[in-house]
Amino acid sequence: MFVALTQSQKRWANKLNRFVKTATIPNGVDLTKFTPTKKKSSNRFLTVAAFTKEKRLGLAIKAVASIPGASLMLVGKGPEEEY
């Protein structure tokens, strides 16, 4: 089963493999309710991933550390959590 966020993604999956079952489930955020009223420029970054070596989170940490005034929030769990 392939779950697509858009009809375009669904068509892509069906083109790639016509036997795959597909469904479209759009993003569940209503942008009319969750749109900030004031646009603020910030250097805040969010990474949501399993804390494993394969995810290379150290690379994200180094990249954000090189941006003045930037901050990074890591969300997840895994064996590299204490690192």
N, C-alpha and C positions, 0 to 999 in steps of 0.2 A: 504494500500500500504506500503510495506517495501522496503526501498532503501538501498541496500548493497554497500559497498565499494569494496568488493571482491567477486569472484565467490564462495568462501568458505562460506561467510556469506549468500549469496543467497541460497545455498544448505541447510544450517542450517535452514533458515526461512521456506523453502519449506518442509523440513522434520518435523519441528515443527507443521506447519499448511499448508497442501497441497492446501487449498483453498485461501490462501493469495496471492495477486498479488505482484510480486517482480520485481525490476529493479536493474541493476548494474550501478552505476555511480562512476568510480574511482576518487581518489583524484585529484584535478585539478592543482596540482603543478608539473611543469616540473623540476625534480631534476637536470637535466643537466644544466639548466639555473639558478637555485637558490641554488647552492651548494657553501658554503664558500670555498675560496681558502686556508685560513689558519685556522687550527683547534685551537680554543681557549677554554680553560676550564674556565667555569664561573658558578657561582651559581645564575643564574637568573631564576626566575620562573614566569609563566604566568597563570592566572586563568581567563577564560571567562565564566561568569555565570550571571544569574539574581541575583540581590542583595536582596535576601529574606532570612528569618531565616532558611528555609529548606535547603538551600545550605551550611550552616555552614561555611561561609567564615572566621569567627573568628578562626576556627581551622587551616585553611591554613595560616593565618597571624601569629598565635602562632608558628606553625611548622617552617615556614621560619625564623621567628625571632630567633629561637634557633640555626640557622646555621650561624657561623661567616662569615661575608662578603657577605651574601646572600641578594638578593633583590627580591621583589614580585611586579608584576604589576597586578592590578585587572581591568578587563574590563567588563562593564555591566551597567545596570540600574535597579532601583527598590526601594521599600520602605526603604530599609536599607542603602541607598546610603550615608546618613549623618552620619551613625554609624562609 
